Amino acid sequence: MITPVEVHLQRLSLYQSGASDKEIAHTCYICPQAVRMWRRTLGLPANEKKTVKLDIRMFLYAHGLSDVEIAIIESCSRRTIRVWRVSRGLATNFEGSRKSDEDVKRILEIYQSTGGDFRVAQD
């Protein structure tokens, strides 16, 4: 059985490694609200949100992929991508036809070669 001190140390370790409340909750099998209360009790600010997924979404969008294509790559719903796109004032990518698997693979290779900095690939 895990002691309360071990639970605290596990949460603290995850927090210090940069994990979000949601990630800590998932790892510790508790709800995010419990993590938020624990963190606030200790006076700890929320860790900054990671933007990797947003960066790859923007990269894929900038390369002309549709909401459906981005959703498939991101393993999320088309609605999630649409909400993300609309919240940033981005228009729908309609190029008439779906990108080939080879094109998508090439685009992802470009993204990986930039180390996640899609601005490098746009230059």
HUTACOR-V393510 format. One line per field, one symbol per residue. ss: DSSP state (H for helix, E for strand, C for the rest). phi: phi as a letter, one per 30 degrees, with the letter a starting at -180 (. if undefined). psi: psi as a letter, one per 30 degrees, with the letter a starting at -180 (. if undefined). Layout:
ss: ???
phi: ???
psi: ???
//
This chain:
ss: CCCHHHHHHHHHHHHHCCCCHHHHHHHHCCCHHHHHHHHHHCCCCCCCCCCHHHHHHHHHHHCCCCHHHHHHHHCCCHHHHHHHHHHCCCCCCCCCCCCCHHHHHHHHHHHHHCCCCHHHHHC
phi: .ddedddddddddddddjddedddeddchbdedddddeddedicddddddceddddddddddciddedddddddhbdddedddedddcicdddbcibdddedddddddddedddiicdddddd
psi: kkleeeeeeeeeeeeffgkleeeeeeeghlleeeeeeeeeefgklkkkkkgeeeeeeeeeefggkleeeeeeefhaleeeeeeeeefggklkjjgelkkleeeeeeeeeeeeffggjfeeff.
//
